[in-house]
Amino acid sequence: MSYALPAGGSLAIASTYGPAVNMTAITNAAEAVATLAAGHNVVVGDILEVSSGWELLNGRVVRVRAVATNNVTFELINTASTALYPAAEGIGTVRRITAFTTITQVGAIAFTGGDQQYADTSSVFGRADTQMPASRTPVVAEITIHEDPTLPFYAVIRAAQEAGNPAALRVTGGNGSRTFHNGFWSMAQFTSLERNATEKRAVSFTGVAEPTRYAA
């Protein structure tokens, strides 16, 4: 049994990306192995944004466990089920995340969503109501920042907001765990003003794919 406190952790937003590299094949395996175009420059430990024909992989942010020439292993990404990941349909592209910018002066962060939704499968002749799992609600993070617009992450968040493109969120826990999530960003236009309190600005993040967590 162990416990973790957030002290020592951090938040960060992906600030620069490499060019898109074609992913010409990907395996159905306990850890997916993608074949990338020659000259990909991907190395062990890189963080990649994946665009894929597989819905459950598309948009995910993954870490590279191994590289063998053009074959790249996605750490902890299980694509063994051909029902969820139809064979030969997962090709697409990857982009290396080449830099993250730390989000500092975080007053609070609250994650909501990710709740399981259910479809009603009850029969008009049945004696009990029944359900089956359907989709999950999007994950949303509401982040409160102590206001200082001179900090570098302000410009990064605003650029992501104005571009209208997802940018990865990295959450580092106090125990060293790392969770990566891809999504859209928005920053409030005004700060909140209260007596005897610092000015605060709200930042929101809405996920577009499943998060990926690594213990270290």
C-alpha positions as CSV (number, residue, x, y, z in Angstrom):
1,M,0.0,0.0,0.0
2,S,1.3,3.5,-0.8
3,Y,0.0,7.0,-1.0
4,A,0.8,10.0,-3.3
5,L,0.6,13.7,-2.6
6,P,0.6,16.2,-5.5
7,A,3.5,18.2,-3.9
8,G,6.5,18.0,-6.3
9,G,4.3,17.3,-9.3
10,S,3.6,19.6,-12.3
11,L,1.4,20.4,-15.3
12,A,2.7,21.1,-18.7
13,I,1.4,21.8,-22.2
14,A,3.1,20.5,-25.4
15,S,4.6,23.6,-27.0
16,T,6.5,22.3,-30.1
17,Y,6.0,19.3,-32.4
18,G,8.1,17.6,-35.1
19,P,6.8,17.0,-38.6
20,A,4.2,14.3,-39.2
21,V,5.8,10.9,-40.1
22,N,3.9,8.2,-42.0
23,M,3.0,5.1,-40.0
24,T,2.8,2.4,-42.7
25,A,1.8,-0.5,-40.5
26,I,0.9,-1.3,-36.9
27,T,0.6,-4.7,-35.2
28,N,-2.2,-6.2,-33.1
29,A,-0.2,-6.9,-30.0
30,A,-0.1,-6.5,-26.2
31,E,2.2,-3.5,-27.0
32,A,1.6,-2.1,-30.5
33,V,4.6,-2.0,-32.8
34,A,4.3,0.7,-35.5
35,T,6.4,0.7,-38.7
36,L,7.4,4.3,-39.5
37,A,8.8,5.8,-42.7
38,A,12.6,5.9,-43.0
39,G,14.3,8.9,-41.4
40,H,11.7,9.2,-38.6
41,N,14.3,10.2,-36.0
42,V,12.2,8.7,-33.2
43,V,14.2,7.4,-30.2
44,V,13.4,5.5,-27.0
45,G,11.6,7.7,-24.5
46,D,10.1,10.0,-27.1
47,I,6.5,11.2,-26.6
48,L,4.4,10.8,-29.8
49,E,1.0,12.1,-30.8
50,V,-0.7,9.4,-32.9
51,S,-3.1,9.8,-35.8
52,S,-4.6,6.4,-36.7
53,G,-7.4,4.7,-38.5
54,W,-8.2,2.9,-35.2
55,E,-10.6,5.1,-33.3
56,L,-9.3,4.0,-29.9
57,L,-5.7,5.0,-30.8
58,N,-6.4,8.1,-32.9
59,G,-5.3,11.2,-31.0
60,R,-3.6,9.4,-28.2
61,V,-0.3,10.5,-26.8
62,V,2.1,7.5,-26.2
63,R,5.7,6.9,-25.1
64,V,8.2,4.9,-27.1
65,R,9.5,1.8,-25.3
66,A,11.8,0.4,-28.1
67,V,13.1,1.2,-31.6
68,A,14.4,-1.3,-34.1
69,T,15.2,0.6,-37.3
70,N,11.8,1.6,-38.4
71,N,9.8,-0.5,-36.0
72,V,8.7,1.5,-32.9
73,T,7.0,0.0,-29.8
74,F,4.3,2.1,-28.1
75,E,4.6,1.5,-24.4
76,L,1.5,0.0,-22.7
77,I,-0.7,0.5,-25.8
78,N,-2.5,-2.8,-26.1
79,T,-4.0,-3.3,-29.5
80,A,-4.4,-7.1,-29.4
81,S,-8.1,-7.2,-29.9
82,T,-9.0,-7.2,-33.6
83,A,-12.6,-6.4,-32.7
84,L,-11.5,-3.1,-31.3
85,Y,-8.5,-2.7,-33.5
86,P,-9.3,-4.3,-36.9
87,A,-6.2,-5.7,-38.6
88,A,-4.5,-3.6,-41.2
89,E,-6.8,-0.5,-40.5
90,G,-4.6,1.3,-38.0
91,I,-2.1,3.1,-40.2
92,G,-1.7,6.9,-40.1
93,T,0.9,9.3,-38.9
94,V,2.9,10.2,-35.7
95,R,4.4,13.5,-34.5
96,R,7.1,13.8,-31.9
97,I,6.4,16.2,-29.1
98,T,9.7,18.0,-28.9
99,A,9.1,20.3,-26.0
100,F,6.6,20.9,-23.1
101,T,6.1,24.2,-21.3
102,T,5.4,24.0,-17.6
103,I,2.2,25.6,-16.3
104,T,3.2,27.3,-13.1
105,Q,1.3,29.0,-10.2
106,V,-1.5,26.5,-10.3
107,G,-3.9,27.2,-7.6
108,A,-6.2,24.2,-8.2
109,I,-7.0,21.6,-10.8
110,A,-10.2,19.5,-11.0
111,F,-10.7,16.7,-13.5
112,T,-14.3,15.7,-14.3
113,G,-15.8,13.4,-17.0
114,G,-14.6,10.0,-18.2
115,D,-17.8,8.5,-16.8
116,Q,-19.2,5.4,-18.3
117,Q,-22.4,5.8,-20.3
118,Y,-24.9,3.0,-20.8
119,A,-27.4,2.1,-23.5
120,D,-30.8,0.8,-22.4
121,T,-31.3,-2.8,-23.4
122,S,-34.5,-3.4,-21.5
123,S,-37.1,-5.5,-23.1
124,V,-40.8,-4.6,-23.1
125,F,-41.5,-8.1,-21.9
126,G,-38.7,-8.2,-19.4
127,R,-39.1,-8.1,-15.6
128,A,-35.9,-6.1,-15.0
129,D,-34.3,-3.2,-16.7
130,T,-30.9,-3.9,-18.3
131,Q,-28.1,-1.8,-19.7
132,M,-24.8,-2.3,-21.6
133,P,-21.7,-0.1,-21.7
134,A,-21.6,2.5,-24.4
135,S,-19.3,5.6,-24.7
136,R,-17.6,7.6,-22.0
137,T,-18.0,11.3,-21.4
138,P,-15.1,13.6,-22.3
139,V,-12.5,14.3,-19.7
140,V,-12.4,18.0,-18.7
141,A,-9.8,19.7,-16.6
142,E,-10.5,23.0,-14.9
143,I,-7.3,24.7,-13.9
144,T,-7.0,27.9,-11.8
145,I,-3.9,30.0,-12.3
146,H,-2.6,32.8,-10.1
147,E,-2.4,35.6,-12.6
148,D,0.9,36.5,-14.2
149,P,0.6,37.0,-18.0
150,T,4.4,37.4,-18.4
151,L,4.9,33.6,-17.7
152,P,5.7,31.7,-20.9
153,F,2.9,29.2,-20.8
154,Y,0.3,31.9,-21.3
155,A,1.4,32.4,-24.9
156,V,1.5,28.6,-25.5
157,I,-2.1,28.1,-24.3
158,R,-3.3,31.1,-26.3
159,A,-1.6,29.8,-29.4
160,A,-3.2,26.4,-29.0
161,Q,-6.6,28.0,-28.4
162,E,-6.4,30.3,-31.5
163,A,-5.1,27.4,-33.7
164,G,-8.1,25.3,-32.7
165,N,-5.9,22.2,-32.6
166,P,-5.4,19.7,-29.8
167,A,-2.2,20.1,-27.7
168,A,-1.0,17.5,-25.2
169,L,-1.3,17.9,-21.5
170,R,1.3,16.3,-19.3
171,V,0.4,15.7,-15.6
172,T,3.4,14.7,-13.4
173,G,2.4,13.3,-10.0
174,G,4.3,13.9,-6.8
175,N,5.3,10.2,-7.0
176,G,6.9,10.7,-10.4
177,S,4.0,9.2,-12.4
178,R,3.2,10.8,-15.8
179,T,-0.1,11.0,-17.5
180,F,-0.5,12.3,-21.1
181,H,-3.7,13.5,-22.6
182,N,-4.5,15.2,-25.9
183,G,-7.1,17.9,-26.0
184,F,-8.4,21.4,-26.7
185,W,-7.4,24.4,-24.5
186,S,-9.2,27.6,-23.6
187,M,-8.1,30.5,-21.3
188,A,-10.6,32.9,-19.8
189,Q,-10.5,36.5,-21.1
190,F,-10.9,38.0,-17.6
191,T,-9.4,37.2,-14.2
192,S,-11.5,36.7,-11.1
193,L,-11.2,39.5,-8.5
194,E,-11.9,39.0,-4.8
195,R,-11.1,40.9,-1.7
196,N,-7.9,39.7,0.0
197,A,-7.2,37.2,-2.7
198,T,-4.9,37.0,-5.7
199,E,-6.2,37.6,-9.1
200,K,-6.9,34.2,-10.8
201,R,-7.4,33.1,-14.3
202,A,-9.4,30.0,-15.4
203,V,-8.0,27.6,-18.0
204,S,-9.9,24.7,-19.3
205,F,-8.8,21.5,-21.1
206,T,-11.1,19.1,-22.9
207,G,-9.7,15.7,-23.9
208,V,-10.2,14.2,-27.3
209,A,-8.8,10.7,-26.7
210,E,-8.0,8.3,-24.0
211,P,-5.3,9.4,-21.5
212,T,-2.1,7.3,-21.2
213,R,-0.5,6.9,-17.7
214,Y,3.0,5.7,-17.0
215,A,4.1,4.9,-13.4
216,A,7.4,6.7,-13.9
